[in-house]
Amino acid sequence: MKRSMDFLLSIIIGILSSLVASFAFLFFLTRLRPKVVIAKEISKGTDVVGKPIYSIKVVNISTRSIINIKAQLQLISPTNAPGGLIKGVYDIILAGDNPLEISKYKRNEDEENNAFRFSIREELDKVWEDDKHTYLRFTIFATDSLSGFAEVFTQEYRLKRISLIEGDFVRGHGLEIK
């Protein structure tokens, strides 16, 4: 009888320790999600022929690189409909391809390896005419290069006068426009 109780107790302890170890491992892995910061403003500059250039800066503040990056910019037009509000969506084309990787954050590094500027092909001042009834939504999807966990980050731009800023983003990790 004592042997069967000891055997049962060792099985229960084994199961419980396995569950605790599994939960600890999963908790550790979920902490390995990407961390990305999106600029709260969109820079507005001009190219060599005087055409407006718009860009949104994204900074990877993770201690690991991010991969599988996908970004989109949309003009959202909320409209009243029977039963509630629906959102009309117009996709705004980003220039170039999405980056394959954005490097990890290094505090002492002056380079801009952990940042990326998404350029916008369309002229936002013309596309986004009415900021009382429409707004911009920038969304980025990124995967942590070590854990494989992914995350979606979103930034909304509601008012043109505080969202579209003349100038260019500073070099490095900063999100200021000068």
TAVENVEN-V166453 format. One record per residue. N is the residue number from 0. NEAR is the number of other C-alpha atoms within 8 Angstrom. Layout:
n->N near->NEAR
n->N near->NEAR
This chain:
n->0 near->4
n->1 near->5
n->2 near->6
n->3 near->7
n->4 near->8
n->5 near->8
n->6 near->8
n->7 near->8
n->8 near->8
n->9 near->8
n->10 near->8
n->11 near->8
n->12 near->8
n->13 near->8
n->14 near->8
n->15 near->8
n->16 near->8
n->17 near->8
n->18 near->8
n->19 near->8
n->20 near->8
n->21 near->8
n->22 near->8
n->23 near->8
n->24 near->8
n->25 near->8
n->26 near->8
n->27 near->8
n->28 near->9
n->29 near->8
n->30 near->6
n->31 near->10
n->32 near->12
n->33 near->14
n->34 near->7
n->35 near->10
n->36 near->8
n->37 near->11
n->38 near->10
n->39 near->7
n->40 near->10
n->41 near->12
n->42 near->15
n->43 near->13
n->44 near->10
n->45 near->9
n->46 near->8
n->47 near->5
n->48 near->5
n->49 near->6
n->50 near->7
n->51 near->9
n->52 near->13
n->53 near->13
n->54 near->11
n->55 near->12
n->56 near->13
n->57 near->12
n->58 near->11
n->59 near->16
n->60 near->10
n->61 near->11
n->62 near->7
n->63 near->11
n->64 near->14
n->65 near->16
n->66 near->11
n->67 near->10
n->68 near->13
n->69 near->9
n->70 near->9
n->71 near->11
n->72 near->12
n->73 near->11
n->74 near->13
n->75 near->12
n->76 near->10
n->77 near->10
n->78 near->8
n->79 near->7
n->80 near->7
n->81 near->5
n->82 near->4
n->83 near->6
n->84 near->9
n->85 near->8
n->86 near->8
n->87 near->8
n->88 near->8
n->89 near->7
n->90 near->8
n->91 near->11
n->92 near->9
n->93 near->12
n->94 near->8
n->95 near->5
n->96 near->5
n->97 near->7
n->98 near->8
n->99 near->7
n->100 near->9
n->101 near->13
n->102 near->11
n->103 near->13
n->104 near->11
n->105 near->7
n->106 near->4
n->107 near->4
n->108 near->5
n->109 near->6
n->110 near->7
n->111 near->9
n->112 near->8
n->113 near->15
n->114 near->13
n->115 near->10
n->116 near->8
n->117 near->10
n->118 near->11
n->119 near->12
n->120 near->10
n->121 near->8
n->122 near->10
n->123 near->7
n->124 near->6
n->125 near->6
n->126 near->7
n->127 near->11
n->128 near->6
n->129 near->6
n->130 near->10
n->131 near->6
n->132 near->7
n->133 near->12
n->134 near->14
n->135 near->12
n->136 near->12
n->137 near->11
n->138 near->11
n->139 near->11
n->140 near->12
n->141 near->13
n->142 near->14
n->143 near->15
n->144 near->9
n->145 near->6
n->146 near->8
n->147 near->7
n->148 near->10
n->149 near->10
n->150 near->9
n->151 near->8
n->152 near->9
n->153 near->9
n->154 near->10
n->155 near->8
n->156 near->11
n->157 near->9
n->158 near->9
n->159 near->8
n->160 near->6
n->161 near->7
n->162 near->11
n->163 near->10
n->164 near->11
n->165 near->9
n->166 near->9
n->167 near->9
n->168 near->11
n->169 near->9
n->170 near->7
n->171 near->8
n->172 near->9
n->173 near->7
n->174 near->8
n->175 near->6
n->176 near->10
n->177 near->7
